[in-house]
Amino acid sequence: MTALPFDNSYARLPERFYARRSPTPVAAPRLIRLNRVLAADLGLDPDWLAGPAGLAALAGNAIPEGADPIATAYAGHQFGQFVPQLGDGRAILLGEVIDRDGRRRDIQLKGAGPTPFSRRGDGRAALGPVLREYLVSEAMAALGIPTTRALAAIATGEPVARETLLPGAVLTRVAASHIRVGTFQFFAARGDVEGLRALADHVVARHYPEAAQAANPYRALLESVITAQAELVARWLLVGFVHGVMNTDNMSVAGETIDYGPCAFLDAYDPRTVYSSIDRAGRYAYGEQPRIALWNLTRLAETLLPLLAEDETEAVASAEAALAGYAPRFEAAYHGGLNRKLGLGPVREGDPALAGDLLKRMAENQADFTLTFRALCGAAEHPEGGGAVRDLFVDPTAYDGWAAGWRTRLAQETRDPADIAAGMRATNPAFTPRNHQVEAMIAAAVERDDFAPFETLLAVLARPYADQPEHARYAEAPEDGGVGYRTFCGT
């Protein structure tokens, strides 16, 4: 058995799907973090990865046996504007492995040097964004949300030039695949129907094999991606996650969260919240994410029209019928999730209005999203336990006015209050990646070469639903409620 047992299906597709390009070696690679648990899940030897040969492979200084390094081609709508060629400008797909559960997983080096798609960029990554993606993607996995994963972070020993010189790093990212809506757009923009068909067939075989048995496999593929994305975005909202840059090239057809650039988590609840420094119009605000997901899926449907039916009118009707399924799937996932957060069973008439009223009052009173729902767990178990929730509202009576209706609805549940509270604690995290804590962690690493805060925060976020009183400060909201916080994409 080789140290990295590759089986590279994407690299066996036609060569117009990618550009072959090896990583550019770095000066002085140093292992910052190896995800040993993930390595074992992938069927890899953590000790080999942590040794000299593994470090060389993870840094891009050596091509491991069986790898077939490529930079994949894709297009995309960026803030609504179509760019016909983007592609992996600073990421190189080393290859694919089959994990212990029989799932195919990509292993990609992000920050591995320039490619033909770099568009005058240096192809490198700065340490701060690498640590952010490592931490947040692993936190999302612990929260139970489909996501790419982080296998390793490597310091390169070389600076990268952004606004200032910053230490460089390489992230090893693991994904079900790196195929995006923008990948389909790349071939559609060129009128390459055969390329589209080959890509669609690859995605069906790799991600949605049941679609192959449908009367129209490409319609089934579209419906499968719609379902996966509707449920994914609902889960984002339920933990207060803001992706920050939902361009079509950042939307995985596998239904995983991908590309953690200017991402962040809500502090004080406000559906208009925008963290990305480049999203000046609020296109990708927290509350806009369900609408944007449908917009992106509509772009995917457009690319599939030549495959859906030979007659254009019939193809459009088929795509529209598939897209009509988005709203009910999203609403079922979102409202079902809100009910679980509130300790309620299956959604009944009036439940969405009850949850919506709480969110409205939270927004009006700058109530912290994560703390409010976590505190509700105690309030559900003990009628006198609402004080911790009240204290999070500028006007505590706003909570009182809502809580009376909530308690009436809770009384209709047949479960014991302790069981209700336990279920709520399993769906309302005590810990999410607090933006101010993430920034403090990055500052320690970048400015002082101190990775202890990174390790501590990573350990806390690996158990988001546990109380962890010894780490209570990591659950605290920032003093200013996070007002004015901005994130940057790192390129």
N, C-alpha and C positions, 0 to 999 in steps of 0.2 A: 504494500500500500504506500502510495506517495504521501508526502506531508500535506499536500493540498490536492485531493483527488478530483480534478476538474472534469466536467463534461459540458462543453461549451455549445449549447444549441443556438444561441443568437449569432454567434460567429460563423455558423454554418448557413445562415441566410445569405441572399445575394449581397455582393460587396457594396452596392449602393446604400445599404442600410447603415454603414459605419465607415470609419477610416481606421486602418490598422496603425497603431501608434504605441510605442513603448513609453513607460514613465521616464521622466528625466531624473537621474540620480541626484541626491542631496548630499551636502557636505558632511554633516555630523549627526546622523540619525540617533535619536534617544527615545526609548519607550516611555511614554507618559502613563498609559493605561492600556491593559489588555483585558478584554471581557472574557474571562475564562469560562464562565457558565455558558455564554453564547457559543464560544469555540467548541465546547463539548457537545452542545446541541447540534452543531454543524458537522459533527463527526471529525473534528480537527484536534490535533495534539497541542494543548495550550503550552506545554513546555517547549515544544519545537518553535512555536510562534514567538515565545518570549526569548528564545536563544538567538545567536548571531545570524543564522540563516533565515529564521522567521522575521527578525527585525529588518534584514535587507529586503525581503519580499514586501513587507508592509510599508517600507519607506519608498519603494520604487527603485531601489538600487540593484535589485536582481530580479530576473523573471523566473518564477518557480516553474518546475517541470509541469507540463500540461496546460499552462496558461496560454491564452491567445489574446493579448491585450488589444482592445479596440476603444475608440471614442464613438459613441452612437450619434446618429443624425436625427434631428427633429426640428420642427418649426414651432410656432406658437403665437398666441395673442398675449401681448404684454401690455397690461393696463388698457385692454380693449383694442390695441393696434396690432395688426398682423405682421409678423416678421417671418418670411418664408424659409429662412435658414438660421437656426440657432445651433443646437448640438452641444455635445459635452466639451465645453471650453476649458475646463480644469479638472475633469474627472476621466479616469480610464478604467474600463471594465476589465479586470484581470481574467475573469471567467466565472463559471457556475459550478456549484457543488450540489450534491443531493444530501440533504440533512438526515438525521436519524429517524425522522418521521416520513421519509420518502419525498419531501418537498424540495423542489429545485430553488436554489437561492443564488443570487448574484453576489459576487465579491468585487467591490469597486474601490479604487483609491481616489479620494477627492482631495485636490491640491497637488496632483502628481505631475504638473508641468504642462506646457502648452500643447495644443492639438490643432489640427486644421480648422477647428471651430472656435478658436480662442478669441477671434475678433479683436486683435491687438492687445489682448490681455496677457498677463504673465503666466496664467495657468496654475497659479499657486494659491494657497489658503493661509490666512493668518491664524495664529493660535487661538485668539478669542472666539471667532466663529466656529472653529473646530470643537472647542470645549463646549460651547453652547449647544451645538448639534448633538454631540455625544450625550450630554446631560439630559437635554429635553427629549430626545428620541427614546432614551432608556426610561425616562420618567413616564412617557406616554405608554410604553410597553407595560410598565408596572401598573398603570391605570387601566390596562386592558383594552387599549385603543390600537387598532391596526396601524402599524408604523414600520418604516425602515429601522434598522438597528445599527448600533455602533459596535464594531469588533475591536477596534484599536485606535488610539491617538498617538501619533509620533511627532516629536519635535524635530525639525529638519536641521537646526543649527545654522540656518540662513535667514536673513531678514526679507520681508516683503514690503514693497512700497505702496502705501495707501495714502491717507492724508499725512501720515508720518511713517517712519520705518517701524515695522512690527515684527516680532518673532514669527517665523513660519512654522507650519505644521501640516501633517497629512492625516486625514480621517479615513479609516477603512470602514466603508458602509456596506451593510448587508440588506438585500431587498428581495422580495418575491420576484421582481424584475424592475428594470428601470424604463419600462415602456410607458409612454405618456400619451395623453390626448394629442399633444404636439407631434408625437411620432406619426400618428395617422395623418395629421395635417401636412406633414412634410411631403408625403406621397400624393395626397389629394391636390396640393398646390401645383404639383408637376403633371397632373393628369395621369399618374402612373397607377392605373387600375390593377395591374398584375402585382405591383409592389404592395398595394393596399390589401389585395387578396392574400398574398403570402404573409403579411403582417397579421391580418385578422385570423388566418388559420393558425399561426403560431400562438397567438393569444388564447384562442379557443383551446388548443391542445394543452397549453401551459397552465392557464388559470381557470377556465370554465369548460372542462371537458364534457359536461352534461349538455352544453349548447350544441355539440356536434350531432346529438340525436334529435334535435328539434327539426320541425318541418322547414324552417328557415334559420339555419345556424347563425347567420349574421344578425338577424333581428334578435335572436336569443342572446347573442353576445352583447348587443347594445343594452338589452334589458338587464343583463347581469351586471354590467358596469354601472348602470343607473341605480340599481338596488344597492350595490356596494358603496357608491358615493353618497347616496341619500343617507344611509345608515352611518357612514363615517362622519359626515358633517354634523349630524345630530349628536353624535358622541363628542365631537369637539365642543359644541355649545354646552353640553351637560357638565363639562369640567371647566368652562370658561376659557377655552383655548382660542387664540387668534392667530391664524396662519400667517397673515401679513402680506402674502404675495401670491394670490391664487390665480396666477397666469395659467393658460392651458398647458404650458410646458412644465408646470409644477403639479400636475394632476395625474396621478398614477392610475392606469386602467386596472391594476390589481386591487385597487381599493385601499391602499396603504397611504398614510401620511408621509409625504416626501418633501425634501428641500426645506430644512429649518433655517431660513434666513432671518428676516426680521420678525420672527414669531415671538409671542409673549402670552401671558395668562392675565385674565382680569384681576384687578384688585377691587376697587369700588365698582359695582355693577352699573354699566351704562351700555346699551346696545350700540351706541354710536362710536364706541371706543376704537381708535386707530392708534397703533403703535409704530408702524413703519414710517420712517422719515421721508420716504419717497411717495407715499400714498396721500398726496395732498388733498385729493377730492373725496377721500373716504370710500373709495370703491370697494375695498376689502375690509371694511369695518366688521367688528364682531357680528352684529346683527344682519349684515349683508351677505354673510357667507352662504346661507342656503340658496339665495337668489343667484349668486355668482356660480355656485356649483351647477345649477340648472343651465345657466348661460353657457358654461363650459361644455356640459353634456350635449347641448344643442349643437355646438361646434363639432363634437365627435359624431353626432348623428349625420351632420352634413357630409362628413368625409365618407360615411358608409353608404350614402345613397346609391352609388353605382353597384353595390353588392346586394342591396336589399331587394331590388326588383329591376327588370330591364326597362319597364315603363316608368318614366320619371314621376308622373302623378301618383302612381301606385307606391313608388319608393318613398315619396314625401309623406303620403298618408300613413305608411307603415312606421316611419320615423316619428311622426307626430303622435301616433297612438302609443308608441313606446315611451316617449317623453311625458305623456300624460300620466304615466304611472309614477313619476318622480314625487309629486306632491303628496299623494297618500302614503307612499313608503316613508318619506321623510317625516311626515306628521305622526305616523304610527310609532316610529322609532323615537322621535323627540318627546311626544306627549307620554308615551310609555315610560321613557326614562325620567321625565319630570315626576310622574306618579311614584316611581320607585324612590326618587330623592325625597319625596314628601311622605313616604311610608304608606302609600296607598297601593291597592291591588290594581287589577285591570281597569283601564280608563272607562269611566262612566260619564254620562251627560253632566256637564258642569265642571268636570275636573280640569280641562284646559283653561277655562275662565278663572278657576281658583288659582292655578299656578301662574297664569298671566297677571293676575292682580297682585300676587306677591312680588313678581319681578318688577312691575310698575312701581310699587311702593319702595322697593329696594333702590331703584334708579332715582327716585325723587328724594331719597334719604341717604344717598351715598353709602349704602350698606355694602360691606365686603362680600363678594360672591361666595368664595370658598368658606369663609368663617360663618356666614349666615346659614348655609345648608348644613354644615357640620354641627352648629349649635342646635339646629332643629332636631337633631337626633336625641339629645337630652330632653328637649321640650316634649317630644313624643312619648318618652318613657315616663316622665314625671310632670304632671300638670303644673307644678310650681316651678318647672325648669325653664320657663320662658325668659327669665331675666337676662341670660347670656345673649339671647337673640335681640331683645329690646335694646340692649346697650349698643348694638351695632347700627341703630337707626338714629338719625339726627332728631327725629320726632318719634319717640318710642310708642306713642299712641297709634302711629301708623301700623306698626306691627300688631298691636292689640286688636285693631279693627279687622285685620285679616285673620288673626289666629282664632277668633271665635268661629268663623266658618270652617276653618281647617279642622278644629277639634270636633265639630259636628260631623264632618266627613270621616274623620278618623274613627269615630264611635261606630260607624257602619262596618268597620273591619272586624272580622271574627278572631284575628290573631291577638295574642297576648301583647301588651305594650312593650315588654322587654324584647319579644321577638321582632316586633315592628322596628324598634330602635336598632337592633342588631342588623337587620336588613338595610336600614338607612346608613349605618356606619360602613357597610360593605359597598355602598354606591356613592357616598359623599366623602371624598378624600379629606383627610386632615391636612395633608401636605400636597402642594403643587409647586412647581418651580417659580417661587416668588421672584419677580423681576429684579428687585433690589438685591436679593441674595445672589442671583445669577451674576449680576454686574460686579458685586463684591468678589465673587469667586474668580471671575475673569481678570479683574484688576490685580488680585493677589498673584495669579499665575503670570500675567504679562509683565507686570511692573517689578515683581519680587522673585519670580521663579518659584513661587510657593504654591504647591498643588494640594496642600492639606485641606483647604476649604472645598476644593473640587471633590476630593475623596469623601469628605464628610457629607456634603450635600448629596452626592451620588448615593451614599448609603442610606440617608434619610428618605430620599425619593424612591428607593427600591421597595419601601413599605408604606405606600401613601395612605392606606386605610387604617394603619395602626396609630394609636395615640402618641406613643413615644414621648412621654413627658420630659425625658432628659434632653430632648431636642425641640422643646416647645417654641423656642425663639424662631425656628425656621418656618413656623406656621403663622407668625405674626405679620399683620399688614404693615406696609410702610406708613410712616406718620402722616404723609401728605395724601394717602389714598392712591398713590401712583399717578397723580395728575401731572401731565406734561412729560411722562416717560416716553422715550423714543428708542427704537431699535434700528439697526443698519444691516444691510445685506452682506457686507464683508467683502464685496468684489471691487 
